[in-house]
Amino acid sequence: MKTVLKALVLLVVVVAVLAVLVFTWIGSRGISARDDPSGLETVVARTMRRLAIPRGDRNRQNPVPATEEVLAAGRAHYADHCAACHANDGSGETQIGLGLYPKPPDMRLSATQSLTDGELFYLIENGVRLTGMPGWSTGTPEGEEASWHLVHFIRHLPEITQAELELMQEMNPRPPAEIRQQIEAERFLQGGDPPPSAPHAH
Ligand code: HEC
């Protein structure tokens, strides 16, 4: 009985010391999401993520052929849903992207490009827990097809052109105030300044 008690006291002391150490460590690093994860943290997280994707999913190949239309659909979808975090060019350099922990990686680089089609698809459909990456699955065949389009578009990111980037800027979501301003500016340029409710004559 005495040894059990001793062991318990020891356990409590060890846990308390560990707790103090962890709190001191967190306190010294802060909890800012603006920091970059350490190299070790990144390697561990990416390895765990890879292990968590079932082999069958990892080995899937893109069933949708990479036509011009498919790439255009992927580009439009990406500009609307993904660019806020990942940036149109895939660099991840947006205000939201840079403020996340972990940050979205530069998807033009080999760390992302070396993932299989199946892995990219799985990550898009399911997201990544405890990160900013949402799961986009809608549970429909159309939703899956849209994710395969996105896989083609991500493969295309390393050679994206300036013309495409300009096209995407037009498709990026904008705040309502900005849209309203643009409509008013166009109205003014068309020679009139009618009240907002007046019908538009074309
Ligand atoms: C709210 C921010 C956010 C949005 C919106 C978002 N992502 Fe992500 N994404 C992330 C973050 C953060 C990561 C990094 C996750 C990690 O470290 O495991 C990520 C990771 C990924 C990855 C894995 C890349 C790699 O090498 O680790 C892919 C692929 C991806 N996103 C695709 C997309 C697509 C396609 C969309 C749009 C349908 C999208 N994301 C929308 C934040 C976002």
Boltz pocket constraint, residues with backbone or C-beta under 6 A from the ligand:
constraints:
  - pocket:
      binder: B
      contacts: [[A, 49], [A, 77], [A, 78], [A, 81], [A, 82], [A, 83], [A, 84], [A, 85], [A, 86], [A, 96], [A, 100], [A, 102], [A, 103], [A, 104], [A, 105], [A, 107], [A, 111], [A, 112], [A, 113], [A, 115], [A, 120], [A, 123], [A, 124], [A, 128], [A, 131], [A, 132], [A, 133], [A, 134], [A, 136], [A, 150], [A, 154]]
      max_distance: 6.0
